[in-house]
Amino acid sequence: MLRSILVPLDGSCFGEHALPWAGALARRSGAKVELVHVHKPVEVTQLESLTPYQFEGIAIGEYDAKAMAHEQDYLAGVATRLEARGLSVTTDVLAGRTAATIEGLARERDTDLIVMSSHGRTGVSRAWLGSVADGLVRHTSTPTLLVRSGDDPPDWETEPHVEHMLIPLDGSETSEAILEPAALVASLMASEVTLLHVVPTPAGYGRGQHPTLTEYVKRQRTWASDYLDLVARRLAGETLRVQTRVLDANVPVKAILDTATEGPTDLIAMATHGYGGFTRAVLGSVTDKILRGVTKPMLLRRPLHE
């Protein structure tokens, strides 16, 4: 059940690309949309004469209050546009470290889903997640939908849709942490789901390999097919349309990327760790590379036990 959707905004049109997605999911589920902006207090620098409040001829406290009021007005304006579409909306302007503040708010309110743009004011690039999105996804256990932003303002009139969702799984409990939120989103969007498992193979596999290795890969493919069929039956019980696919590849990341980019995939759903239980400081190794390699939206979840 989707009851609440948290949308962090930074005042830019880049951040607003998350809004059509949040609106589409809220409309389908009846969830409340919670808009949040994290205020960055004005800091006194050694070059105090060059700080903005000095140019306006007011005290630093007054300037800071004025900035926060402007941020509140901005969120109120966005809320009005969403409410005009029949959505229930709340707004909050909070002070603190951006990623930690958003993560704390989501935990405090037991938020069901965070929807945010993957780049914005804080220096997020198209080739890599920015500090806010990266920091949030690394630490929050709240499912997070990252929407890739373009240079143009978001299209409020065309509702996003997900006809096909790709869910890579490696057979671990960790990778399966994404299944619950992915099934929920797929159900709301009436999406077809493909469960993908990639059997890792050594370099040069298939070119005169030893029969023992060939038999091993064959057994792994059979196991993977049985495993995905089991997961598919679980999801199909939730009235989802589910298909499975097993590939063998020397580089699992490339196989997943090729499947996502060459097929009809509209959204990729993954746990932040998986394919061997990588526990890097950023994200799971495979998930990390997928994030850098695609421009499609990604639904991510950090397993609770990590």
C-alpha positions as CSV (number, residue, x, y, z in Angstrom):
1,M,0.0,0.0,0.0
2,L,1.3,3.4,-1.0
3,R,0.2,6.0,1.6
4,S,2.9,8.7,1.4
5,I,5.4,10.0,-1.2
6,L,8.2,12.3,-0.2
7,V,9.5,14.6,-2.9
8,P,12.7,16.6,-2.1
9,L,12.9,19.9,-4.1
10,D,15.7,22.4,-4.4
11,G,13.9,25.2,-6.3
12,S,15.2,24.2,-9.7
13,C,13.4,22.9,-12.7
14,F,15.8,19.9,-12.5
15,G,14.4,18.9,-9.2
16,E,10.8,19.3,-10.4
17,H,11.2,16.5,-12.9
18,A,10.3,14.2,-10.0
19,L,6.9,15.8,-9.7
20,P,5.0,14.2,-12.6
21,W,6.2,10.8,-11.4
22,A,5.1,11.5,-7.8
23,G,1.8,12.8,-9.1
24,A,1.1,9.8,-11.3
25,L,1.8,7.4,-8.5
26,A,-0.2,9.5,-6.0
27,R,-3.2,9.7,-8.3
28,R,-3.2,5.9,-8.8
29,S,-2.8,5.1,-5.1
30,G,-4.4,7.9,-3.3
31,A,-1.1,8.6,-1.5
32,K,-0.3,12.0,0.1
33,V,2.5,13.9,-1.5
34,E,4.9,15.5,0.9
35,L,7.1,18.2,-0.5
36,V,10.3,19.1,1.4
37,H,13.0,21.7,0.9
38,V,16.2,21.6,3.1
39,H,17.2,25.2,3.9
40,K,20.8,26.0,3.9
41,P,21.4,28.8,6.5
42,V,23.5,31.8,5.4
43,E,27.1,31.5,6.6
44,V,29.4,34.3,7.5
45,T,32.6,34.1,5.6
46,Q,36.0,35.8,5.9
47,L,34.9,38.0,3.1
48,E,31.8,39.2,4.9
49,S,31.5,42.3,2.9
50,L,30.8,40.2,-0.2
51,T,28.0,38.1,1.4
52,P,24.5,38.6,-0.1
53,Y,22.8,40.0,2.9
54,Q,25.4,42.8,3.0
55,F,24.4,43.8,-0.5
56,E,20.7,44.1,0.6
57,G,21.7,46.2,3.6
58,I,20.0,43.9,6.2
59,A,21.2,41.8,9.1
60,I,22.2,38.2,8.5
61,G,19.3,36.8,10.6
62,E,16.8,38.9,8.6
63,Y,18.3,37.8,5.3
64,D,18.1,34.1,6.3
65,A,14.5,34.4,7.4
66,K,13.7,36.1,4.1
67,A,15.3,33.3,2.2
68,M,13.4,30.7,4.2
69,A,10.1,32.5,3.5
70,H,10.9,32.5,-0.2
71,E,11.5,28.7,-0.1
72,Q,8.2,28.2,1.7
73,D,6.4,30.3,-0.9
74,Y,8.0,28.2,-3.6
75,L,6.8,24.9,-2.1
76,A,3.3,26.4,-1.6
77,G,3.2,27.3,-5.3
78,V,4.2,23.8,-6.3
79,A,1.6,22.4,-3.9
80,T,-1.1,24.5,-5.4
81,R,-0.3,23.1,-8.9
82,L,-0.5,19.5,-7.5
83,E,-3.7,20.2,-5.6
84,A,-5.3,21.4,-8.8
85,R,-4.8,17.9,-10.1
86,G,-6.8,16.5,-7.1
87,L,-3.8,15.5,-5.0
88,S,-3.3,15.8,-1.2
89,V,-0.1,17.8,-0.5
90,T,1.9,19.0,2.5
91,T,5.0,21.1,2.5
92,D,8.0,21.4,4.9
93,V,11.1,23.6,4.9
94,L,13.7,22.2,7.2
95,A,17.2,23.1,8.1
96,G,20.1,20.7,8.3
97,R,22.4,18.6,6.2
98,T,20.4,17.8,3.1
99,A,20.6,14.1,2.7
100,A,20.6,13.3,6.4
101,T,17.6,15.6,6.9
102,I,15.6,14.0,4.2
103,E,16.5,10.5,5.4
104,G,15.5,11.4,9.0
105,L,12.1,12.9,7.8
106,A,11.4,9.8,5.8
107,R,12.2,7.5,8.7
108,E,10.2,9.7,11.2
109,R,7.1,9.7,9.0
110,D,7.4,6.1,7.9
111,T,7.4,7.3,4.3
112,D,6.6,4.6,1.7
113,L,8.4,6.1,-1.2
114,I,10.9,8.9,-2.0
115,V,10.8,10.3,-5.5
116,M,13.5,12.7,-6.5
117,S,15.5,14.0,-9.4
118,S,19.0,12.6,-9.8
119,H,20.6,16.0,-10.3
120,G,20.0,19.6,-9.3
121,R,21.5,22.5,-7.4
122,T,24.1,20.5,-5.5
123,G,26.2,19.6,-8.4
124,V,24.7,16.3,-9.7
125,S,26.1,15.5,-13.1
126,R,24.5,13.4,-15.9
127,A,27.3,10.8,-15.6
128,W,27.1,10.4,-11.9
129,L,24.7,10.8,-9.0
130,G,25.1,14.0,-7.1
131,S,25.9,14.3,-3.4
132,V,22.4,14.5,-2.2
133,A,20.9,11.6,-4.2
134,D,24.0,9.5,-3.7
135,G,24.1,10.2,0.1
136,L,20.4,9.5,0.5
137,V,20.3,6.2,-1.4
138,R,23.4,5.0,0.5
139,H,21.7,5.5,3.9
140,T,18.0,5.3,3.6
141,S,16.0,2.0,3.7
142,T,13.0,3.9,2.2
143,P,12.5,2.8,-1.4
144,T,13.7,5.6,-3.7
145,L,12.7,6.4,-7.2
146,L,15.4,8.4,-9.0
147,V,14.2,10.3,-12.1
148,R,16.7,11.5,-14.6
149,S,16.3,15.2,-15.3
150,G,16.7,17.0,-18.6
151,D,17.5,20.6,-19.4
152,D,13.9,21.6,-20.1
153,P,11.2,22.1,-17.5
154,P,9.2,18.9,-16.7
155,D,6.1,18.1,-18.7
156,W,3.1,18.5,-16.3
157,E,0.6,17.5,-18.9
158,T,1.9,14.1,-20.0
159,E,1.7,11.6,-17.2
160,P,4.7,9.2,-17.0
161,H,4.0,5.5,-17.5
162,V,5.9,2.3,-17.0
163,E,4.9,-0.3,-19.5
164,H,7.9,-2.5,-18.8
165,M,10.0,-2.9,-15.6
166,L,13.3,-4.8,-15.4
167,I,14.3,-6.4,-12.1
168,P,17.7,-8.0,-12.0
169,L,18.1,-10.6,-9.3
170,D,21.1,-12.7,-8.2
171,G,19.3,-15.2,-6.0
172,S,20.2,-13.5,-2.8
173,E,17.8,-12.3,-0.1
174,T,19.6,-8.9,-0.5
175,S,18.7,-8.5,-4.1
176,E,15.1,-9.5,-3.3
177,A,14.7,-6.5,-1.0
178,I,13.5,-4.6,-4.1
179,L,10.6,-7.0,-4.9
180,E,8.0,-5.5,-2.6
181,P,8.3,-1.8,-3.7
182,A,8.8,-2.9,-7.3
183,A,5.6,-5.0,-7.3
184,L,3.7,-2.1,-5.8
185,V,4.9,0.4,-8.4
186,A,4.3,-2.2,-11.2
187,S,0.8,-2.8,-10.0
188,L,0.0,0.9,-9.8
189,M,1.4,1.5,-13.3
190,A,0.0,-1.7,-14.8
191,S,3.5,-2.7,-15.9
192,E,4.8,-5.9,-17.3
193,V,7.8,-7.2,-15.3
194,T,10.9,-9.0,-16.5
195,L,12.9,-10.8,-13.8
196,L,16.5,-11.1,-15.0
197,H,19.3,-13.3,-13.7
198,V,22.8,-13.2,-15.2
199,V,25.0,-16.3,-14.8
200,P,28.7,-15.1,-14.6
201,T,31.0,-16.9,-16.9
202,P,34.8,-16.7,-17.3
203,A,36.4,-14.7,-20.1
204,G,36.3,-16.6,-23.4
205,Y,33.6,-19.0,-22.3
206,G,32.0,-20.7,-25.2
207,R,35.1,-21.0,-27.3
208,G,36.3,-24.6,-26.7
209,Q,35.9,-24.5,-23.0
210,H,36.4,-27.7,-20.9
211,P,33.2,-29.8,-20.7
212,T,33.2,-29.6,-16.9
213,L,32.9,-25.8,-17.1
214,T,30.2,-26.0,-19.8
215,E,28.2,-28.4,-17.6
216,Y,28.6,-26.1,-14.6
217,V,27.2,-23.1,-16.5
218,K,24.3,-25.3,-17.8
219,R,23.5,-26.3,-14.2
220,Q,23.6,-22.6,-13.1
221,R,21.2,-21.6,-15.9
222,T,18.8,-24.4,-14.9
223,W,19.0,-23.3,-11.2
224,A,18.5,-19.6,-12.3
225,S,15.5,-20.5,-14.4
226,D,13.8,-22.5,-11.6
227,Y,14.6,-19.7,-9.1
228,L,13.1,-16.9,-11.3
229,D,10.0,-19.1,-12.0
230,L,9.5,-19.3,-8.3
231,V,9.8,-15.6,-7.8
232,A,7.5,-15.0,-10.8
233,R,4.8,-17.2,-9.3
234,R,5.0,-15.1,-6.1
235,L,4.6,-11.9,-8.0
236,A,2.0,-13.2,-10.3
237,G,-0.1,-13.9,-7.3
238,E,-0.3,-10.1,-6.9
239,T,-2.0,-9.9,-10.3
240,L,1.2,-8.8,-12.1
241,R,2.3,-9.9,-15.6
242,V,5.7,-11.4,-15.1
243,Q,8.2,-13.0,-17.5
244,T,11.7,-14.3,-16.8
245,R,15.0,-14.2,-18.6
246,V,18.3,-16.0,-17.9
247,L,21.6,-14.9,-19.6
248,D,25.2,-15.9,-19.2
249,A,27.9,-13.3,-19.5
250,N,31.4,-12.6,-18.6
251,V,30.4,-9.1,-17.3
252,P,27.0,-9.1,-15.6
253,V,26.8,-5.3,-15.6
254,K,27.1,-5.2,-19.4
255,A,24.4,-7.9,-19.8
256,I,22.0,-5.9,-17.6
257,L,22.8,-2.6,-19.3
258,D,22.3,-4.2,-22.7
259,T,19.0,-5.7,-21.7
260,A,17.8,-2.4,-20.2
261,T,18.9,-0.2,-23.1
262,E,18.2,-2.4,-26.1
263,G,14.8,-3.6,-24.9
264,P,11.5,-1.9,-24.0
265,T,12.5,-1.2,-20.4
266,D,11.0,2.0,-18.9
267,L,12.2,1.5,-15.3
268,I,14.9,-0.6,-13.6
269,A,14.4,-1.8,-10.1
270,M,17.3,-3.0,-8.0
271,A,18.5,-3.4,-4.4
272,T,21.6,-1.3,-3.7
273,H,23.6,-4.4,-3.0
274,G,23.5,-7.7,-4.8
275,Y,25.3,-9.9,-7.3
276,G,27.8,-11.2,-4.8
277,G,26.9,-9.0,-1.8
278,F,29.1,-6.1,-2.7
279,T,29.2,-3.6,0.2
280,R,31.1,-0.7,-1.3
281,A,30.9,2.7,0.3
282,V,28.8,4.1,-2.5
283,L,26.3,1.4,-3.6
284,G,26.5,-2.2,-4.6
285,S,29.1,-2.6,-7.3
286,V,26.7,-3.7,-10.0
287,T,23.9,-1.2,-9.1
288,D,26.5,1.5,-9.0
289,K,27.5,0.8,-12.6
290,I,23.9,0.5,-13.8
291,L,23.2,4.0,-12.3
292,R,26.1,5.4,-14.3
293,G,25.2,3.6,-17.5
294,V,21.5,4.3,-18.0
295,T,19.4,7.4,-18.3
296,K,16.2,5.5,-17.4
297,P,14.5,6.0,-14.0
298,M,15.6,3.6,-11.3
299,L,13.8,2.3,-8.2
300,L,16.3,1.5,-5.5
301,R,16.1,0.1,-2.0
302,R,18.8,-0.4,0.6
303,P,18.1,-3.7,2.5
304,L,17.1,-3.1,6.1
305,H,19.8,-5.5,7.5
306,E,22.7,-3.7,5.9
